Amino acid sequence: MRVIKKIRVLALIGALSLGIFSSGSAYAADIFNGTRGPTNWQLDTRITYAKNENGVETIANNLILKYWDGENLGKWGFINLRCKSTYPSNDLRNEIGDISIGMGPRGKIDNLYLTSYGALTSSIGNTDKGISLGSGRSDIKFGLLATYLTSDKKYSVDGSLEYNFTGRDNKGINLPNQISAGLLGGGRVTDKIRLSTGFESLMKDGGDYLLNSRTVFKYTASQSLCFELVGDAGIDAKNIPKKNSVTFLVRYNF
């Protein structure tokens, strides 16, 4: 058993190292985002391509390690490494952006699953020139993820809510706090496929906002492995560039 635990630790270290050196908000509206995984541990990797209305293209890679325990009541925690590459007008940049560490209680009430968290996000990217790959500051976040499943588990409604207390960046500027929210609704297409659609929004103190539509396609290969394809399209915005993006996710439970 000790040998197996050591192998798991080494594998996780290697995976996190890969995430640091590969190109590329972890918690937004998603299918079953209020529920726990089928095992205690999950490795979640995702890559996103986005292009905003100013022509700036971004590739972001998130590597997330999650832990859950308990059934009706328990706790969970996560570590999220985010790496980014930008392609603005002949200026290619590729490096680590931010790291987030969070934890909180989770549980279920009948068919309603709730997961809450508090998290600290710190920038470890270079913000000295060009387009910043990291936020350049440390933020404190509090969030709630929720999933409601019908009794036959055919249909689901998923929601997310997060408030971000932004810190001062490396220029001494304290940007407005932010609140993000999302809502999805959908259901089972086949035994292995689910489809949901809805919206994601970001609002800043002062009135600036961004509103996107979101569609999620989920394929569950086995209890250990699932894949997702997520498409976001800009609908409306105020003083924040609208953008379209596509994200591919792989989740491994162990």
Secondary structure, DSSP 4 states (H G I P E B T S, - for coil): -HHHHHHHHHHHHHHHHHHHHS----SSS-TTTTSPPSSSEEEEEEEEEEEETT--EEEEEEEEEEEE--SSEEEEEEEEEEEEEEESTT--EEEEEEEEEEEEEEEEETTEEEEEEEEEEEE-S--SSSS-SS-SSEEEEEEEEEEEE-TTSSEEEEEEEEEEE--B-TTS-BPPPEEEEEEEEEEESSSSEEEEEEEEEEEETTS-EEEEEEEEEEEE-SSSEEEEEEEEEEEEEESS--EEEEEEEEEEE-
